């Protein structure tokens, strides 16, 4: 239990710092459409998150790297599909709350199906 608290604390600090940086960045660039486009590109590509995950998985288990990278590709393809869906939901509904609800339902269903497929 003590080890779990240490791991959680370390991850919370790193995650909090990254999230804080990203929210600060959004606040700084919210008035510029050019910067918003850059921010959307950088955050949409998730390269920083993947690099952190890559490093972390490599430190934990080098033999897990190939499956991690393969499933990252599958997750990335799902993300692209989801981003296109969100674009069209926004374009045709203009109801942000409805789009969030639909997105959460779709993500939950797809994640559950993916989990069940991996489990079997």
N, C-alpha and C positions, 0 to 999 in steps of 0.2 A: 504494500500500500504506500509506503514511504517513497519507493522508487517511482510509482505512478504519479505521485504529487510532484516530484522533481521533474519528470518528463513533461507533465502538463504545464508546470510553471515555465520551463524553458521554452516550450512551444508557444505558450500564451504571450510571452515577452516578444519573441521573434515575430509571431503573427500579428501582434498588436502594433509593433513598430512598422511593419510593412503596411498594414491597413491604415494606420495613422498617416503614413507618408502618402498613400494613394488618395485618401480623403483630403489631405492638405493640397495635393496636386489638383484635384478636381476643383477645390475652392479657388485656387489661384487662376485656373484657366477657364472658369465657367463663363466669362464674358467674351471669349474669343472663339469664333466658330472654327478657325484654322487650328487652334490648339485643341479644341474638343475632338476634332477629327484625328489628330495625332494621338491623343489620349485613348480614344476608342480603338484605334489600331493597336497600340501597345498593350492595352488591357485585354482586348479581344484575342490577341495572339497568345496570351498567357505564358510567354517565354520565361518570365522571371519565376513564376510558380513552378513550371516544369523543371527549370534549372535547380531550384531548391529541392524539389522532390527527387530529381536525378541524383543530386549529391547525397541526400539523406538515405535513399534506398541503396546506393552504392556503399555507403558507410555501414549499413546494417547487414547487407547480404549481396555480394557481388554476383552470386548465381541467380538472383532475382531480377537482374537488370534486363535481360532479354524479354521476359514476360511483361515487366513493367513498361518497357518501351512499346511493345506491341499493343498492350491495352491502352496506353496513352494515345496511340494512333486511333484506335477505335473510339475512345472518348473525344478526341479532337474532331473526328468525323461527325459524331453526334452533336458536338457543340456547333459546328458549322451549320448542320441541318436545323438545329434549334435557333440559331441566330437568324437564319433566313425566315423561319416561321415567325419569330418575334417581329421581324421587319414587316412582314405582311400583316400580322395582327395589328401592329401599330398603324400601318397605313390605312387599313380598312375599318378599324373599330374606334380608334382614338380614345379608348377607355383604358387608362393605365391599370386600374385595379382589376378589370376583367382580364387583361393581358397577363398580369402577374398570377392570377388564379389559374388561368389556363396553362401557363408555363409551369407552375408548381405541380399541377396535376400530371402534365405530360412527363416532366422530369421524374416524378415519383413512380409513375407506371413503368417508364422505360428502365429506370434503375432497378425496380423490383424484378422485372422480366430478366434483365441482364444478370442480376444476382442469382435468380433461380436457374438460369442457363449455366452459369459458372458452377453452381453447387452440384449440378448433375453431371 
